[in-house]
Amino acid sequence: MAQEEAFSQLVEAHQTSLLRMCYLHLQDRQDAEDAVQETFIKAYRSMAAFRGESSEKTWLMRIAINVCRDMRRSNWFKYISRHVTPELLPEEGTVITEDTLMLNMCIMAMPAKWREVVLLYYYQGLTMTQTAQALGLAQSTVSSRLKQARACLREHLKGGYFDE
């Protein structure tokens, strides 16, 4: 019974952030919900093997990213039209401004390797170390990708609100 209770607490604590992350990766609410469900199934099956070398959030984010990658690789995924609509993101009370929409669209247009570090570091609030653990990368690689992503954003958002 203790494992089910611990798992319920894990789901309650992280389901919204996982749904948001999966939505940003897959750009579809139903696919994101499926990915989160698959993430929790995989997490439940391997809870006993979790060694605690990272935080639970980092561990779950790594599983979720791998699930999203697998989904994106599948053949049927390529034939579905996807449009990011920020107002559908599962976070209440956020007012979407034109500048925020522009920033989100630029992030979504980035190569996946940059987008993943930006989403984990800035949107999920993971540290550089946690981001590296979640992606299975060296911390220096994460730092380099963040630097490249910032340069890309700076270039695309020149002259706007974010150009300070």
TABEL-V509033 format. One record per residue. N is the residue number from 1. RES is the residue in one letter. PSI is psi in degrees with one decimal (none if undefined). Layout:
{{N/RES/PSI} {N/RES/PSI}}
This chain:
{{1/M/-30.7} {2/A/-36.4} {3/Q/-41.6} {4/E/-38.6} {5/E/-42.9} {6/A/-39.3} {7/F/-41.4} {8/S/-40.4} {9/Q/-38.0} {10/L/-46.0} {11/V/-48.3} {12/E/-40.6} {13/A/-29.8} {14/H/-1.6} {15/Q/-38.4} {16/T/-44.5} {17/S/-35.0} {18/L/-40.9} {19/L/-42.6} {20/R/-45.5} {21/M/-46.7} {22/C/-36.7} {23/Y/-42.5} {24/L/-32.3} {25/H/-43.5} {26/L/-20.1} {27/Q/31.1} {28/D/128.8} {29/R/-46.1} {30/Q/-41.8} {31/D/-40.2} {32/A/-42.8} {33/E/-41.1} {34/D/-42.4} {35/A/-40.7} {36/V/-43.0} {37/Q/-45.2} {38/E/-37.8} {39/T/-47.0} {40/F/-32.7} {41/I/-47.2} {42/K/-39.2} {43/A/-42.4} {44/Y/-43.2} {45/R/-28.0} {46/S/17.7} {47/M/-40.4} {48/A/-27.6} {49/A/-9.4} {50/F/118.3} {51/R/-9.2} {52/G/19.2} {53/E/-15.6} {54/S/174.5} {55/S/161.0} {56/E/-39.9} {57/K/-44.4} {58/T/-43.4} {59/W/-46.5} {60/L/-39.2} {61/M/-38.7} {62/R/-43.9} {63/I/-46.1} {64/A/-42.0} {65/I/-42.2} {66/N/-38.7} {67/V/-45.0} {68/C/-41.4} {69/R/-44.3} {70/D/-42.2} {71/M/-41.3} {72/R/-28.0} {73/R/-21.0} {74/S/150.7} {75/N/-41.4} {76/W/-27.0} {77/F/-32.2} {78/K/-20.3} {79/Y/5.3} {80/I/132.3} {81/S/129.9} {82/R/130.4} {83/H/124.1} {84/V/124.6} {85/T/100.0} {86/P/-27.7} {87/E/-13.7} {88/L/-8.4} {89/L/141.1} {90/P/61.6} {91/E/118.5} {92/E/153.4} {93/G/4.8} {94/T/126.1} {95/V/125.8} {96/I/113.4} {97/T/168.4} {98/E/-37.9} {99/D/-41.2} {100/T/-40.5} {101/L/-43.2} {102/M/-43.0} {103/L/-47.0} {104/N/-41.1} {105/M/-38.4} {106/C/-41.2} {107/I/-43.0} {108/M/-22.4} {109/A/-10.4} {110/M/158.4} {111/P/148.8} {112/A/-38.7} {113/K/-32.3} {114/W/-43.2} {115/R/-42.6} {116/E/-45.0} {117/V/-37.6} {118/V/-46.6} {119/L/-42.7} {120/L/-44.0} {121/Y/-49.1} {122/Y/-45.0} {123/Y/-35.0} {124/Q/-10.3} {125/G/23.5} {126/L/151.0} {127/T/171.8} {128/M/-43.3} {129/T/-45.6} {130/Q/-39.2} {131/T/-43.8} {132/A/-42.4} {133/Q/-42.3} {134/A/-33.2} {135/L/-6.6} {136/G/36.6} {137/L/165.3} {138/A/150.2} {139/Q/-34.8} {140/S/-34.0} {141/T/-42.7} {142/V/-44.7} {143/S/-43.7} {144/S/-43.2} {145/R/-37.0} {146/L/-41.6} {147/K/-44.7} {148/Q/-40.8} {149/A/-42.4} {150/R/-41.9} {151/A/-41.6} {152/C/-46.0} {153/L/-42.9} {154/R/-42.5} {155/E/-43.9} {156/H/-24.7} {157/L/13.8} {158/K/136.8} {159/G/-8.5} {160/G/-167.9} {161/Y/-36.2} {162/F/-3.9} {163/D/86.4} {164/E/none}}
